[in-house]
Amino acid sequence: MHTVRRLAAPLVLLPLLAGCAVVVPLGGQAQGAVASVIRGSDPEPMDIANPGTGSGSIVSAETMPNLPLPVRMSGIDAAKVVYRSVQPGVGEREVSGTVFTPSGDAPEGGWPVISYAHGTTGIEQACAPSRSASLLGASALVQGYTTAGFAVAITDYEGLGHAGNHAYLDNITAGYDVIDAVRALRTVFPDVGTQWAAFGGSQGGGAAWAANELADSYAPELDLVGAVALAPTANMVGLVDKAEAGTLTEDQGPVLQWILESLARRDENLNLDDYRSGNAEQDWDTLTQCTLDKAGARTDAAKRLGNNDFAPDSPAAAATLRDELTQMALPTGPASAPMLVAYGDADTYIDVAWTDAALQSACRLGDVITIDRQAGRGHGDVNGDAVNQWLADRFAGVPAQNDCT
């Protein structure tokens, strides 16, 4: 096994915690990112020698000349891609994303891979990291990991950045996107190896967890060494009970709105009027937006939401939504590799009891999980200082701490 250089811990924390929250703070993050960009040339199509067929194959690829100047100067190879993935019950679909490798010669066995699953950015095509020169802040993560000797794949998720409807908080669908982003990376850059890790926060935490469950059966040609899930959206079924009781937090209402809109776009039988009233109904289109120019209006609309604005109008409607969220929830089966899960007991997006229960279920399945339940931490301030050393140990073959025993 080749030696993996130890990562500098602070490199990952800035972009992760800026984009970890379920409702991403687009304002300050995006403005700071734009200021660091000096425009290069226009993107150009890339000729991929063997684009492949099936999952992870390349539909299109183009250069990324407008990444922030420090990232470009760090000497990386980069491509914006559209690749093929799958969705349960739907079949093959196209997903966009970005892929990167360090400069120079790859180590024996090829570059090891970090497949990064981003936190919530929205549900519209314009909300994708690949639509932003700074990758909505994740370019610093790319620079950090490539400097440390890793290739990086970042899926946009289906429906963000490319045609399609985004399956918001559908962990299984996002898990396929995370895995197939690694395949796409290896198709574009053949000097990438088979060893990889999944890493994400919030929505991305659920995606990384799901990828861990899927990896052995779906991608046996790849060697998943571990998965990191910070504040994961593993199981959000409890939103239904809280909507019925009128006890959703101020942060959970907008999350449920995006879930409902996403579901309605993919299921014509779901009637949104069964789940919205008052200011939620009045401000629905504003609440659906994600771009920087609409961020202020969306924040104001979220503040106007009433306690019962998302209450299902019948037990049948509640049961329908509960079933939809159950199909998105984790765990669904045993994991393929060890996992680090870090989360706060003061999270106002994901009730701590929901994550506790998901972890208990995963432990009963025999998973190896390092559990970091952080007192007083919320959603976007989970401490990720342990992440890089944990990942380095997995690539080095060091056994993971198992808090399930």
C-alpha positions in Angstrom: 0.0 0.0 0.0 1.3 3.4 -0.9 1.9 6.0 1.8 -0.8 8.7 2.2 0.5 12.1 3.3 -1.1 13.3 6.5 -3.6 16.1 5.8 -3.5 19.5 7.4 -6.7 19.5 9.5 -7.8 23.2 9.1 -8.0 22.9 5.3 -11.2 20.8 5.3 -13.0 22.7 8.1 -13.5 26.1 6.4 -15.5 24.9 3.3 -17.2 22.0 5.2 -18.6 24.1 8.0 -19.6 26.9 5.6 -21.7 24.6 3.5 -22.7 22.0 6.1 -26.0 23.6 7.3 -29.2 22.2 5.8 -30.2 25.7 4.7 -26.9 27.0 3.5 -26.0 30.6 4.3 -25.5 31.6 0.8 -24.9 35.3 1.6 -21.5 35.7 3.2 -20.1 32.5 1.8 -20.8 33.3 -1.8 -19.7 36.9 -1.6 -16.3 36.0 -0.2 -15.8 33.3 -2.8 -16.6 35.6 -5.7 -14.1 38.1 -4.4 -11.3 35.6 -4.7 -12.0 34.7 -8.4 -10.0 36.2 -11.2 -11.6 35.2 -14.4 -9.6 33.0 -16.8 -10.6 31.9 -20.3 -13.9 30.2 -21.3 -14.3 26.5 -20.6 -13.5 24.2 -23.4 -14.7 20.7 -24.2 -12.4 17.9 -23.2 -11.8 14.8 -25.4 -12.2 11.7 -23.2 -10.4 8.8 -24.9 -12.8 6.2 -23.4 -16.0 7.7 -22.0 -17.4 4.3 -21.2 -21.0 3.1 -20.9 -23.2 2.6 -17.9 -22.8 4.0 -14.4 -19.9 6.5 -14.1 -19.5 6.9 -17.8 -19.0 10.4 -19.2 -21.6 12.2 -21.1 -19.5 15.4 -21.4 -16.5 17.0 -19.8 -15.0 20.5 -20.0 -12.2 22.5 -18.5 -12.5 24.7 -15.4 -10.5 27.8 -16.1 -12.3 30.0 -13.7 -11.6 28.3 -10.4 -10.2 30.7 -7.7 -6.7 31.8 -8.6 -5.1 30.1 -5.6 -6.6 26.8 -6.6 -5.5 27.2 -10.2 -2.0 28.1 -9.1 -1.8 25.0 -6.9 -1.3 23.0 -10.1 -4.3 20.7 -10.4 -6.1 19.0 -13.2 -9.8 19.7 -13.2 -12.9 18.9 -15.2 -16.6 19.7 -14.9 -18.5 16.6 -16.0 -21.8 15.1 -16.7 -21.9 11.4 -15.9 -24.3 8.6 -15.7 -25.7 7.2 -12.5 -28.8 5.3 -11.4 -31.9 5.9 -9.2 -34.0 3.1 -7.6 -37.2 2.7 -9.5 -36.1 5.1 -12.2 -33.0 3.7 -13.9 -30.2 5.5 -15.6 -30.0 9.3 -15.3 -27.4 12.0 -15.9 -25.7 13.9 -13.0 -23.2 16.8 -13.1 -20.2 17.3 -10.9 -16.5 18.2 -10.8 -13.4 16.1 -10.6 -9.8 16.9 -9.7 -6.3 15.3 -9.4 -3.0 16.6 -8.1 -0.3 17.7 -10.5 2.7 15.5 -11.0 3.1 11.7 -11.2 0.6 9.5 -9.3 1.9 7.1 -6.7 1.9 3.4 -7.3 -1.7 2.2 -7.5 -2.9 5.7 -8.6 -4.2 8.7 -6.6 -6.4 7.8 -3.6 -9.8 9.5 -3.8 -12.0 11.6 -1.6 -15.6 11.7 -2.9 -17.0 14.8 -1.2 -20.8 15.0 -0.7 -21.8 18.6 -0.2 -24.4 19.9 2.2 -27.7 21.4 1.2 -27.5 24.2 -1.5 -31.1 24.1 -2.7 -33.2 22.1 -5.1 -32.9 24.1 -8.3 -30.4 23.6 -11.1 -28.7 26.9 -10.3 -27.9 25.7 -6.8 -25.1 23.3 -7.9 -21.5 23.7 -6.7 -20.4 23.3 -10.3 -22.3 26.5 -11.2 -20.0 28.5 -8.9 -16.4 29.4 -9.6 -15.6 28.6 -6.0 -17.7 25.5 -5.9 -19.8 27.3 -3.3 -16.8 27.4 -1.0 -15.6 23.8 -1.6 -12.7 24.9 -3.8 -10.6 25.3 -0.6 -11.4 21.7 0.2 -10.2 20.7 -3.2 -7.0 22.6 -2.9 -6.3 21.1 0.5 -6.9 17.5 -0.5 -5.1 17.7 -3.8 -2.1 19.3 -2.1 -2.1 16.4 0.3 -2.0 13.9 -2.6 -5.7 13.0 -3.1 -7.9 13.1 -6.1 -11.3 14.6 -5.4 -14.8 14.0 -6.8 -17.7 16.3 -6.0 -21.1 15.3 -7.2 -23.7 18.0 -7.7 -26.4 15.4 -7.1 -29.1 14.8 -9.7 -31.1 17.8 -10.7 -28.5 20.4 -9.5 -26.4 21.8 -12.3 -28.0 19.6 -15.0 -31.4 18.6 -16.2 -33.6 16.6 -13.9 -35.4 16.9 -10.6 -33.3 16.9 -7.4 -34.2 14.1 -5.0 -33.7 16.2 -1.9 -32.6 14.2 1.2 -33.1 11.0 -0.7 -30.0 9.4 0.8 -29.9 6.3 -1.4 -30.1 8.3 -4.7 -27.4 10.6 -3.5 -25.3 7.7 -2.4 -25.3 6.4 -6.0 -24.3 9.9 -7.1 -21.3 9.9 -4.7 -20.1 6.5 -5.9 -20.5 7.2 -9.6 -18.6 10.4 -9.2 -15.6 8.3 -8.3 -16.1 6.2 -11.4 -16.4 9.4 -13.5 -13.2 10.8 -12.0 -11.4 7.6 -12.9 -12.8 7.8 -16.4 -11.6 11.3 -17.0 -8.2 10.9 -15.2 -6.9 7.3 -15.7 -4.1 7.8 -13.1 -6.6 7.6 -10.3 -6.6 4.5 -8.1 -9.3 2.3 -6.6 -9.0 3.3 -3.0 -11.5 5.9 -1.9 -13.4 7.5 1.0 -16.7 9.2 1.2 -17.0 12.4 3.2 -19.9 14.8 3.7 -21.9 16.9 6.0 -25.6 17.4 6.5 -27.3 16.3 3.3 -23.8 15.1 2.3 -23.5 13.2 5.5 -26.5 11.2 4.6 -25.2 10.7 1.1 -21.8 9.5 2.4 -23.5 7.1 4.8 -25.6 5.7 2.0 -22.6 5.3 -0.3 -21.0 3.3 2.4 -24.0 0.9 2.5 -24.1 0.6 -1.3 -20.4 0.3 -2.1 -19.7 -3.4 -1.7 -22.6 -4.5 -3.9 -22.8 -1.6 -6.4 -19.1 -0.8 -6.9 -17.0 -4.0 -6.1 -14.2 -2.8 -8.4 -13.6 0.1 -6.0 -12.0 -0.2 -2.5 -13.9 2.0 0.0 -11.8 2.5 3.1 -14.2 4.5 5.1 -16.9 7.1 5.2 -17.3 10.3 7.3 -20.8 11.7 8.0 -21.0 15.0 9.9 -24.5 16.0 11.2 -26.0 13.5 8.7 -29.6 13.6 7.5 -29.9 9.9 8.1 -33.5 9.7 9.1 -35.9 12.7 8.8 -39.2 10.9 9.3 -39.7 12.7 12.5 -40.5 15.9 10.6 -44.0 14.6 10.0 -44.8 14.2 13.6 -43.5 17.6 14.4 -45.4 19.2 11.5 -48.6 17.6 12.8 -47.9 18.8 16.3 -46.9 22.3 15.2 -43.4 21.9 16.9 -41.1 22.2 13.9 -38.1 24.4 14.7 -37.5 27.6 12.7 -34.8 25.7 10.8 -36.9 22.6 10.1 -39.8 24.4 8.4 -37.8 25.5 5.3 -36.1 22.1 5.1 -39.6 20.4 5.0 -40.6 22.9 2.3 -37.7 21.8 0.1 -38.5 18.2 0.7 -42.2 18.6 -0.3 -41.4 20.6 -3.4 -38.8 18.1 -4.4 -41.2 15.2 -3.9 -44.0 17.0 -5.8 -41.7 17.4 -8.8 -41.0 13.7 -8.9 -44.5 12.4 -8.0 -47.5 14.0 -9.7 -49.8 12.3 -7.3 -48.5 14.2 -4.3 -50.7 17.3 -3.7 -48.8 20.1 -2.1 -52.0 21.7 -0.9 -52.3 18.7 1.5 -49.2 20.0 3.3 -49.2 23.8 3.1 -51.3 26.6 4.4 -50.9 30.2 5.7 -47.6 31.9 4.9 -46.1 28.6 3.6 -48.6 28.6 0.8 -48.4 32.3 0.2 -44.6 32.4 0.0 -44.0 29.0 -1.5 -42.2 30.1 -4.6 -39.9 32.4 -2.6 -39.1 29.6 -0.2 -38.1 27.4 -3.1 -35.3 29.7 -4.3 -31.6 29.2 -3.6 -29.6 31.7 -5.4 -27.7 34.6 -3.8 -30.0 37.3 -5.2 -33.0 35.5 -3.6 -31.4 34.6 -0.3 -32.7 37.7 1.6 -36.3 37.2 0.4 -36.2 33.5 1.3 -34.9 34.3 4.8 -37.7 36.8 5.3 -40.3 34.3 4.1 -38.9 31.6 6.5 -39.3 34.0 9.4 -43.0 34.5 8.5 -43.8 30.8 8.7 -46.4 29.8 11.3 -46.3 26.8 13.6 -48.9 24.9 11.6 -48.1 26.0 8.1 -46.8 22.6 7.1 -49.3 20.4 9.0 -50.7 17.6 6.9 -54.4 18.2 6.4 -55.4 14.5 7.1 -54.0 11.4 8.6 -53.7 9.9 5.1 -51.6 12.8 3.9 -49.3 12.4 7.0 -49.0 8.7 6.3 -48.1 9.4 2.7 -45.3 11.8 3.6 -44.1 9.5 6.4 -43.8 6.6 3.9 -41.8 8.9 1.4 -39.4 9.9 4.1 -39.0 6.3 5.3 -37.9 5.3 1.9 -35.1 7.9 2.0 -34.0 7.0 5.5 -30.9 5.1 6.8 -29.7 2.6 7.6 -31.1 0.2 5.0 -28.4 -2.4 5.5 -24.9 -3.1 6.8 -22.1 -0.7 5.8 -19.2 -1.7 3.6 -16.5 0.0 5.6 -15.9 1.8 8.9 -17.7 5.1 9.5 -17.1 8.2 11.5 -20.3 10.0 12.6 -20.0 13.4 14.3 -23.1 15.3 15.4 -24.3 17.8 18.0 -26.9 17.3 20.6 -28.2 20.9 20.1 -28.9 20.5 16.3 -32.0 22.5 15.3 -32.3 20.9 11.9 -32.0 17.2 12.8 -33.3 16.2 16.3 -30.5 14.5 18.1 -32.8 11.6 19.0 -33.2 10.8 15.2 -29.5 10.5 14.8 -29.1 8.5 18.0 -31.8 6.0 16.7 -30.2 5.7 13.3 -26.8 4.9 14.9 -28.4 2.3 17.2 -29.9 0.6 14.2 -26.7 0.7 12.3 -24.8 -0.8 15.3 -27.3 -3.6 15.4 -26.5 -4.4 11.8 -22.8 -4.9 12.8 -21.4 -1.7 11.5 -18.1 -0.4 12.7 -18.7 3.3 13.7 -16.7 5.9 15.5 -19.4 8.0 17.2 -18.7 11.6 18.2 -21.8 13.0 19.9 -20.9 16.6 20.7 -22.5 18.3 23.7 -23.7 21.8 23.0 -23.0 21.7 19.3 -25.6 22.4 16.7 -25.7 21.7 13.0 -23.1 23.9 11.3 -20.7 24.1 14.2 -19.9 20.4 14.6 -16.2 20.0 15.3 -14.5 18.1 12.5 -10.9 18.2 13.8 -10.7 14.4 14.0 -11.8 13.9 10.3 -8.5 14.1 8.5 -6.5 11.9 10.9 -9.4 9.4 10.9 -9.3 9.3 7.1 -5.5 9.0 6.9 -5.7 6.0 9.3 -8.3 4.3 7.1 -6.1 4.7 4.0 -3.2 3.4 6.0 -5.1 0.3 7.0 -5.3 1.2 10.8 -8.3 -0.4 12.4 -11.1 2.0 13.3 -12.4 2.7 16.8 -15.7 0.9 17.1 -18.1 2.6 19.5 -20.9 0.1 18.7 -19.4 -2.4 21.0 
